[in-house]
């Protein structure tokens, strides 16, 4: 009797195209997820590195602030009409400090009249006035008998136009700059009430005039001429 072929009991199942495609898609998704995670990790590492480098290069107030010595009586803050300023004729404080590079700068005690202007790099009015003042100086507006000193004050690394030394350099300001300390000791000693702030001091170190806010150049001409003959 002829034998009947046995059924294939343990044969391989036929591939299911849909299932294979699903498994392949899942594998690709897992690979993409892993790659994405690695990318996010690398990006976080790069951000941390660059942030650390930037923090290390950021200019702080302590990097800029001067070491100043102020002697004499503090002037009362200017309040109201400069013509009625009660400190006119009073002895101005004397200041010993330095510019951004460490070169000594003095206010008072030089035996020469001085125009002193207080500027804050973040102050919009100061940003308008410094270029005008620079032009005035470059065009010979300051008499030979008078000196000028700019005081970089109200230092604030969190406000615009920082650091101030870059601002003065970009404008091309040609005069000496005394850098105030972090507490604005020089500004407080002269009774600063706003920036820009002007103080005219004669050769004897006495206050001739104080003024808050921008000063017209024709008024500065008159004030400088007055100091030249004081």
Backbone as CSV, one residue per row, in Angstrom:
resi,resn,N_x,N_y,N_z,CA_x,CA_y,CA_z,C_x,C_y,C_z
1,UNK,0.851,-1.181,0.000,0.000,0.000,0.000,0.884,1.228,0.000
2,UNK,0.565,2.119,-0.886,1.420,3.306,-1.047,1.231,4.222,0.149
3,UNK,2.356,4.772,0.630,2.292,5.660,1.814,1.833,7.054,1.411
4,UNK,1.092,7.700,2.335,0.574,9.064,2.096,1.574,10.077,2.618
5,UNK,1.916,11.089,1.814,2.899,12.100,2.290,2.414,12.776,3.586
6,UNK,3.396,12.874,4.525,3.058,13.505,5.813,2.995,15.031,5.638
7,UNK,2.076,15.618,6.396,1.980,17.071,6.390,3.205,17.684,7.069
8,UNK,3.644,18.798,6.565,4.804,19.497,7.146,4.351,20.132,8.461
9,UNK,4.731,19.455,9.595,4.258,19.913,10.897,5.084,21.060,11.454
10,UNK,6.364,21.112,11.106,7.240,22.118,11.749,7.874,23.056,10.742
11,UNK,7.198,23.401,9.706,7.744,24.303,8.706,7.735,25.762,9.177
12,UNK,8.554,26.578,8.539,8.601,28.009,8.876,7.341,28.695,8.387
13,UNK,6.867,29.659,9.255,5.678,30.427,8.875,6.033,31.392,7.756
14,UNK,5.092,31.590,6.908,5.317,32.551,5.835,5.469,33.964,6.387
15,UNK,6.408,34.734,5.865,6.572,36.121,6.345,5.307,36.921,6.093
16,UNK,5.034,37.779,7.112,3.884,38.678,6.998,4.424,40.063,6.631
17,UNK,4.212,40.490,5.405,4.788,41.779,4.971,4.394,42.942,5.872
18,UNK,3.176,42.960,6.325,2.728,44.064,7.167,3.444,44.063,8.516
19,UNK,3.568,42.875,9.087,4.250,42.773,10.388,5.719,43.160,10.254
20,UNK,6.355,42.700,9.178,7.764,43.048,8.967,7.930,44.561,8.803
21,UNK,7.032,45.150,8.046,7.112,46.590,7.846,6.901,47.337,9.159
22,UNK,6.008,46.808,9.998,5.754,47.443,11.287,6.971,47.356,12.175
23,UNK,7.605,46.162,12.202,8.799,45.983,13.034,9.943,46.871,12.529
24,UNK,10.082,47.004,11.234,11.143,47.850,10.668,10.909,49.315,11.037
25,UNK,9.640,49.719,10.982,9.312,51.093,11.344,9.609,51.354,12.813
26,UNK,9.300,50.351,13.659,9.565,50.501,15.094,11.068,50.581,15.348
27,UNK,11.862,49.780,14.606,13.319,49.834,14.773,13.851,51.213,14.371
28,UNK,13.358,51.732,13.249,13.799,53.055,12.806,13.434,54.128,13.827
29,UNK,12.229,54.002,14.405,11.790,54.977,15.398,12.678,54.949,16.635
30,UNK,13.040,53.693,17.064,13.919,53.586,18.233,15.279,54.199,17.953
31,UNK,15.791,53.972,16.734,17.095,54.529,16.361,17.047,56.054,16.346
32,UNK,15.949,56.568,15.766,15.803,58.027,15.720,15.690,58.623,17.116
33,UNK,14.967,57.936,18.006,14.819,58.427,19.373,16.154,58.444,20.102
34,UNK,16.930,57.390,19.914,18.247,57.331,20.554,19.154,58.427,19.993
35,UNK,19.135,58.551,18.644,19.966,59.587,18.020,19.533,60.978,18.476
36,UNK,18.216,61.181,18.572,17.721,62.480,19.030,18.148,62.775,20.458
37,UNK,18.093,61.759,21.311,18.527,61.941,22.691,19.995,62.299,22.783
38,UNK,20.808,61.622,21.968,22.239,61.931,21.950,22.467,63.351,21.460
39,UNK,21.705,63.762,20.422,21.841,65.121,19.899,21.490,66.168,20.934
40,UNK,20.395,65.924,21.669,19.987,66.870,22.715,21.057,66.966,23.801
41,UNK,21.629,65.809,24.154,22.675,65.798,25.164,23.902,66.582,24.706
42,UNK,24.304,66.358,23.440,25.460,67.089,22.906,25.197,68.585,22.853
43,UNK,23.974,68.962,22.454,23.623,70.373,22.400,23.686,71.004,23.789
44,UNK,23.190,70.265,24.787,23.230,70.782,26.154,24.667,70.966,26.627
45,UNK,25.535,70.018,26.261,26.944,70.126,26.643,27.578,71.345,25.984
46,UNK,27.293,71.537,24.677,27.864,72.690,23.960,27.379,74.012,24.541
47,UNK,26.078,74.089,24.874,25.528,75.306,25.470,26.203,75.586,26.802
48,UNK,26.406,74.539,27.598,27.053,74.728,28.895,28.485,75.213,28.733
49,UNK,29.198,74.658,27.747,30.582,75.060,27.519,30.655,76.512,27.083
50,UNK,29.818,76.871,26.086,29.838,78.249,25.590,29.383,79.235,26.657
51,UNK,28.392,78.837,27.475,27.927,79.721,28.533,29.018,79.950,29.558
52,UNK,29.756,78.901,29.872,30.862,79.029,30.823,31.939,79.940,30.271
53,UNK,32.261,79.773,28.974,33.267,80.631,28.354,32.811,82.079,28.328
54,UNK,31.522,82.282,27.985,30.997,83.647,27.913,31.010,84.294,29.285
55,UNK,30.637,83.513,30.319,30.638,84.054,31.672,32.044,84.443,32.093
56,UNK,33.007,83.631,31.666,34.386,83.936,32.013,34.906,85.170,31.309
57,UNK,34.334,85.498,30.143,34.797,86.645,29.373,33.969,87.896,29.637
58,UNK,32.845,87.780,30.336,31.966,88.913,30.560,32.648,89.930,31.467
59,UNK,32.530,91.199,31.103,33.136,92.279,31.889,32.182,92.654,33.011
60,UNK,32.647,92.581,34.236,31.826,92.901,35.392,32.131,94.304,35.901
61,UNK,31.301,94.782,36.821,31.550,96.084,37.435,32.881,96.085,38.166
62,UNK,33.186,94.981,38.839,34.461,94.895,39.556,35.653,94.976,38.610
63,UNK,35.468,94.498,37.376,36.550,94.580,36.390,36.831,96.029,35.992
64,UNK,35.794,96.863,36.023,35.893,98.233,35.513,36.119,99.250,36.620
65,UNK,35.461,99.064,37.762,35.423,100.075,38.817,36.811,100.541,39.234
66,UNK,36.903,101.835,39.496,38.174,102.420,39.905,38.384,102.353,41.403
67,UNK,39.600,102.681,41.810,39.960,102.793,43.219,40.197,104.282,43.456
68,UNK,39.226,104.946,44.050,39.283,106.400,44.173,39.481,106.817,45.621
69,UNK,40.131,107.948,45.786,40.294,108.558,47.109,39.663,109.946,47.060
70,UNK,38.633,110.136,47.867,37.901,111.400,47.891,38.146,112.070,49.234
71,UNK,38.589,113.323,49.189,38.808,114.081,50.418,38.020,115.394,50.352
72,UNK,37.679,115.914,51.520,36.904,117.146,51.569,35.445,116.869,51.852
73,UNK,34.674,117.925,51.998,33.256,117.801,52.328,32.436,117.397,51.105
74,UNK,31.441,116.562,51.349,30.508,116.173,50.297,29.554,117.336,49.999
75,UNK,29.343,117.602,48.726,28.426,118.674,48.331,26.985,118.178,48.378
76,UNK,26.083,119.060,48.790,24.666,118.700,48.798,24.197,118.450,47.369
77,UNK,23.266,117.517,47.167,22.754,117.261,45.813,22.167,118.528,45.192
78,UNK,22.405,118.699,43.904,21.855,119.841,43.184,20.341,119.679,43.088
79,UNK,19.624,120.694,43.519,18.174,120.624,43.524,17.614,121.960,43.061
80,UNK,17.142,122.003,41.817,16.553,123.225,41.320,17.481,124.012,40.420
81,UNK,17.315,125.328,40.428,18.008,126.234,39.522,19.503,126.270,39.838
82,UNK,20.376,125.970,38.861,21.816,126.041,39.116,22.279,127.422,39.563
83,UNK,21.574,128.474,39.120,21.955,129.831,39.506,21.758,130.063,41.001
84,UNK,20.875,129.272,41.618,20.614,129.415,43.053,21.273,128.294,43.858
85,UNK,22.227,127.634,43.258,22.901,126.507,43.913,23.656,127.015,45.149
86,UNK,23.334,126.546,46.354,23.967,127.055,47.574,25.435,126.672,47.724
87,UNK,25.919,125.718,46.939,27.318,125.303,47.099,28.259,126.114,46.204
88,UNK,27.733,127.042,45.426,28.612,127.882,44.603,29.560,128.656,45.511
89,UNK,30.844,128.603,45.207,31.862,129.232,46.033,32.419,128.319,47.100
90,UNK,31.788,127.152,47.306,32.289,126.201,48.299,33.485,125.436,47.743
91,UNK,34.271,124.911,48.658,35.418,124.116,48.230,34.921,122.773,47.707
92,UNK,35.348,122.426,46.519,34.938,121.153,45.927,35.765,120.011,46.517
93,UNK,35.222,118.810,46.560,36.022,117.668,46.994,37.216,117.464,46.058
94,UNK,38.271,116.912,46.608,39.423,116.543,45.793,39.392,115.037,45.576
95,UNK,39.736,114.639,44.375,39.655,113.225,44.016,40.963,112.782,43.380
96,UNK,41.450,111.652,43.833,42.589,110.991,43.198,42.114,109.636,42.697
97,UNK,42.265,109.410,41.410,41.831,108.150,40.822,42.652,107.839,39.589
98,UNK,42.057,107.114,38.667,42.782,106.721,37.459,41.803,106.479,36.334
99,UNK,42.343,106.424,35.098,41.503,106.109,33.946,41.407,104.605,33.781
100,UNK,40.832,104.156,32.680,40.616,102.731,32.471,41.921,101.946,32.393
101,UNK,43.006,102.609,32.015,44.303,101.940,31.888,45.178,102.098,33.115
102,UNK,44.658,102.778,34.139,45.421,102.944,35.356,46.247,104.219,35.416
103,UNK,46.148,105.077,34.404,46.864,106.348,34.424,46.211,107.280,35.439
104,UNK,46.996,107.893,36.352,46.405,108.749,37.384,45.629,109.931,36.801
105,UNK,44.485,110.230,37.407,43.652,111.380,37.042,43.202,112.040,38.342
106,UNK,43.264,113.377,38.394,42.883,114.100,39.605,41.806,115.136,39.309
107,UNK,40.986,115.368,40.310,40.041,116.481,40.289,40.365,117.349,41.489
108,UNK,40.634,118.630,41.225,41.013,119.535,42.299,42.480,119.373,42.675
109,UNK,43.010,120.408,43.270,44.386,120.347,43.736,45.425,120.496,42.654
110,UNK,44.998,120.790,41.431,45.957,120.923,40.326,46.386,122.370,40.120
111,UNK,45.661,123.319,40.738,45.947,124.732,40.535,45.417,125.279,39.227
112,UNK,44.660,124.451,38.479,44.093,124.883,37.205,42.573,124.698,37.241
113,UNK,41.843,125.575,36.549,40.386,125.392,36.455,40.064,124.080,35.728
114,UNK,38.971,123.466,36.139,38.577,122.198,35.535,37.076,122.170,35.247
115,UNK,36.743,121.640,34.091,35.372,121.259,33.779,35.261,119.758,34.043
116,UNK,34.326,119.393,34.889,34.151,117.982,35.237,32.774,117.539,34.763
117,UNK,32.743,116.507,33.919,31.466,115.997,33.424,31.297,114.545,33.843
118,UNK,30.167,114.243,34.448,29.865,112.895,34.915,28.975,112.207,33.882
119,UNK,29.429,111.059,33.402,28.712,110.334,32.347,28.454,108.885,32.772
120,UNK,27.261,108.397,32.485,26.933,106.982,32.660,26.735,106.382,31.271
121,UNK,27.406,105.290,30.990,27.374,104.733,29.628,25.973,104.327,29.192
122,UNK,25.095,103.971,30.146,23.743,103.514,29.810,22.755,104.679,29.643
123,UNK,23.180,105.896,29.999,22.305,107.068,29.994,22.100,107.583,28.567
124,UNK,20.855,107.618,28.056,20.616,108.083,26.682,21.107,109.506,26.434
125,UNK,20.904,110.409,27.409,21.356,111.788,27.233,22.883,111.856,27.162
126,UNK,23.548,111.014,27.957,25.015,110.965,27.907,25.484,110.451,26.546
127,UNK,24.770,109.468,26.020,25.130,108.914,24.720,24.973,109.965,23.621
128,UNK,24.048,110.896,23.806,23.897,111.990,22.846,24.989,113.042,23.035
129,UNK,25.325,113.308,24.298,26.211,114.431,24.574,27.689,114.117,24.353
130,UNK,28.121,112.897,24.626,29.550,112.607,24.513,30.090,112.856,23.103
131,UNK,29.407,112.436,22.031,29.922,112.755,20.691,29.969,114.257,20.417
132,UNK,28.969,114.996,20.925,28.960,116.457,20.738,30.134,117.083,21.480
133,UNK,30.354,116.624,22.710,31.478,117.130,23.501,32.803,116.789,22.829
134,UNK,32.893,115.595,22.266,34.119,115.177,21.575,34.412,116.099,20.397
135,UNK,33.384,116.403,19.614,33.560,117.338,18.492,33.993,118.712,18.995
136,UNK,33.372,119.182,20.066,33.704,120.483,20.649,35.179,120.534,21.056
137,UNK,35.638,119.468,21.675,37.038,119.417,22.101,37.977,119.347,20.903
138,UNK,37.635,118.520,19.928,38.499,118.369,18.751,38.576,119.652,17.923
139,UNK,37.547,120.474,18.028,37.530,121.742,17.282,38.111,122.903,18.092
140,UNK,38.726,122.593,19.240,39.392,123.626,20.021,38.482,124.441,20.900
141,UNK,37.358,123.879,21.304,36.428,124.630,22.142,36.949,124.882,23.551
142,UNK,37.824,124.020,24.043,38.326,124.169,25.413,39.522,125.109,25.433
143,UNK,39.461,126.207,26.216,40.611,127.117,26.306,41.843,126.407,26.861
144,UNK,43.017,126.894,26.490,44.260,126.292,26.954,44.410,126.373,28.465
145,UNK,43.767,127.353,29.074,43.916,127.562,30.516,43.027,126.633,31.342
146,UNK,42.175,125.866,30.678,41.190,125.037,31.384,41.403,123.568,31.044
147,UNK,41.258,122.711,32.048,41.327,121.264,31.843,39.919,120.667,31.915
148,UNK,39.757,119.510,31.316,38.476,118.804,31.393,38.716,117.390,31.878
149,UNK,37.802,116.893,32.701,37.854,115.517,33.196,36.460,114.920,33.072
150,UNK,36.353,113.790,32.409,35.099,113.041,32.383,35.161,111.980,33.475
151,UNK,34.066,111.791,34.169,33.986,110.760,35.198,33.000,109.694,34.727
152,UNK,33.503,108.480,34.538,32.628,107.357,34.194,32.034,106.838,35.496
153,UNK,30.736,107.040,35.663,30.111,106.736,36.946,28.846,105.910,36.765
154,UNK,28.204,105.590,37.893,26.960,104.795,37.891,27.153,103.513,37.088
155,UNK,28.228,102.808,37.379,28.583,101.606,36.626,27.539,100.517,36.833
156,UNK,27.070,99.939,35.733,26.023,98.922,35.808,26.169,97.965,34.627
157,UNK,26.692,96.775,34.903,26.932,95.794,33.844,25.639,95.223,33.277
158,UNK,24.523,95.431,33.948,23.258,94.890,33.476,22.480,95.835,32.579
159,UNK,23.049,97.005,32.284,22.343,97.979,31.460,23.053,98.134,30.124
160,UNK,22.399,98.796,29.146,22.971,98.872,27.793,24.283,99.650,27.741
161,UNK,24.982,99.463,26.620,26.199,100.211,26.304,27.320,99.913,27.297
162,UNK,27.460,98.675,27.634,28.489,98.220,28.573,29.558,97.453,27.800
163,UNK,30.829,97.574,28.137,31.422,98.368,29.217,31.723,99.788,28.764
164,UNK,31.869,100.724,29.719,32.018,102.133,29.357,33.305,102.453,28.611
165,UNK,34.380,101.710,28.860,35.641,102.020,28.173,35.517,101.826,26.667
166,UNK,34.704,100.845,26.253,34.488,100.647,24.816,33.721,101.820,24.223
167,UNK,32.772,102.325,24.989,31.968,103.471,24.540,32.842,104.693,24.333
168,UNK,33.652,105.047,25.316,34.529,106.214,25.189,35.487,106.042,24.003
169,UNK,35.974,104.820,23.817,36.913,104.577,22.715,36.219,104.682,21.366
170,UNK,35.015,104.120,21.259,34.283,104.160,19.989,33.932,105.603,19.597
171,UNK,33.554,106.407,20.589,33.222,107.811,20.310,34.480,108.595,19.951
172,UNK,35.622,108.165,20.477,36.873,108.875,20.214,37.108,110.029,21.155
173,UNK,36.535,109.951,22.362,36.694,111.031,23.333,38.181,111.242,23.630
174,UNK,38.692,112.488,23.490,40.133,112.705,23.585,40.645,113.075,24.975
175,UNK,39.756,113.330,25.917,40.193,113.803,27.226,40.397,112.685,28.228
176,UNK,40.908,113.024,29.416,41.094,112.018,30.466,39.755,111.576,31.045
177,UNK,39.673,110.330,31.449,38.461,109.776,32.057,38.827,109.190,33.418
178,UNK,38.226,109.700,34.460,38.408,109.146,35.795,37.292,108.131,36.028
179,UNK,37.659,106.926,36.423,36.669,105.870,36.616,36.220,105.853,38.074
180,UNK,34.940,106.067,38.287,34.372,106.049,39.633,34.411,104.625,40.185
181,UNK,34.245,104.498,41.498,34.199,103.158,42.077,32.792,102.578,41.957
182,UNK,32.621,101.360,42.441,31.335,100.672,42.294,30.221,101.347,43.087
183,UNK,30.590,102.119,44.097,29.589,102.812,44.920,29.305,104.234,44.427
184,UNK,29.896,104.625,43.316,29.731,105.985,42.767,30.131,107.048,43.788
185,UNK,31.242,106.827,44.461,31.682,107.732,45.527,31.976,109.138,45.017
186,UNK,32.564,109.241,43.822,32.902,110.561,43.284,31.617,111.324,42.940
187,UNK,30.679,110.646,42.298,29.409,111.288,41.931,28.668,111.762,43.174
188,UNK,28.636,110.936,44.204,27.931,111.328,45.428,28.635,112.497,46.114
189,UNK,29.971,112.516,46.060,30.713,113.604,46.700,30.414,114.954,46.056
190,UNK,30.114,114.951,44.745,29.826,116.201,44.039,28.336,116.509,43.969
191,UNK,27.514,115.695,44.628,26.074,115.967,44.677,25.346,115.710,43.387
192,UNK,25.782,114.692,42.646,25.140,114.373,41.366,23.661,114.090,41.566
193,UNK,22.834,114.712,40.731,21.388,114.506,40.805,20.827,113.877,39.537
194,UNK,21.600,113.874,38.466,21.181,113.270,37.202,22.415,113.187,36.307
195,UNK,22.324,112.381,35.270,23.410,112.323,34.290,22.885,112.749,32.930
196,UNK,23.719,113.449,32.147,25.051,113.949,32.501,24.973,115.037,33.569
197,UNK,26.088,115.240,34.251,26.176,116.208,35.336,27.473,116.977,35.174
198,UNK,27.397,118.292,35.279,28.563,119.136,35.059,28.921,119.897,36.324
199,UNK,30.225,120.000,36.575,30.732,120.822,37.674,31.922,121.625,37.148
200,UNK,31.869,122.944,37.330,32.986,123.815,36.976,33.711,124.198,38.257
201,UNK,35.015,123.970,38.273,35.836,124.240,39.460,36.956,125.196,39.058
202,UNK,37.152,126.266,39.835,38.195,127.227,39.477,39.573,126.750,39.955
203,UNK,40.595,127.546,39.691,41.953,127.151,40.029,42.210,126.992,41.506
204,UNK,41.340,127.598,42.339,41.460,127.450,43.791,40.665,126.270,44.325
205,UNK,40.032,125.532,43.403,39.268,124.357,43.827,37.874,124.671,44.310
206,UNK,37.364,125.858,43.998,36.023,126.226,44.433,35.000,125.997,43.312
207,UNK,33.789,125.661,43.724,32.720,125.383,42.760,32.250,126.689,42.135
208,UNK,32.306,126.771,40.822,31.807,127.926,40.086,30.365,127.696,39.656
209,UNK,30.091,126.462,39.225,28.727,126.152,38.756,28.541,124.645,38.687
210,UNK,27.300,124.213,38.947,26.906,122.828,38.706,25.668,122.825,37.819
211,UNK,25.546,121.784,37.004,24.413,121.709,36.090,24.077,120.245,35.834
212,UNK,22.789,119.926,35.850,22.332,118.562,35.577,21.670,118.510,34.210
213,UNK,21.969,117.469,33.455,21.400,117.316,32.122,22.345,117.818,31.051
214,UNK,21.933,117.666,29.803,22.761,118.109,28.688,22.941,119.620,28.721
215,UNK,24.120,120.055,28.330,24.423,121.482,28.330,24.694,121.930,26.891
216,UNK,24.031,122.970,26.396,24.294,123.447,25.030,25.754,123.876,24.890
217,UNK,26.323,123.653,23.722,27.729,123.958,23.537,28.026,125.448,23.662
218,UNK,27.083,126.317,23.297,27.322,127.750,23.465,27.392,128.114,24.946
219,UNK,26.617,127.405,25.764,26.687,127.626,27.208,28.007,127.089,27.752
220,UNK,28.457,125.987,27.187,29.748,125.426,27.599,30.887,126.358,27.199
221,UNK,30.757,126.977,26.020,31.740,127.982,25.592,31.856,129.104,26.625
222,UNK,30.705,129.608,27.054,30.694,130.715,28.004,31.270,130.299,29.350
223,UNK,30.932,129.090,29.789,31.426,128.602,31.072,32.930,128.380,31.028
224,UNK,33.414,127.813,29.925,34.856,127.589,29.778,35.616,128.906,29.730
225,UNK,35.040,129.905,29.053,35.687,131.225,28.985,35.722,131.868,30.364
226,UNK,34.667,131.681,31.136,34.628,132.216,32.495,35.710,131.568,33.346
227,UNK,35.866,130.270,33.221,36.896,129.565,34.004,38.291,130.018,33.597
228,UNK,38.482,130.279,32.312,39.808,130.662,31.822,40.282,131.959,32.422
229,UNK,39.351,132.810,32.845,39.735,134.110,33.420,39.596,134.126,34.932
230,UNK,39.260,132.967,35.531,39.061,132.929,36.980,40.382,132.776,37.716
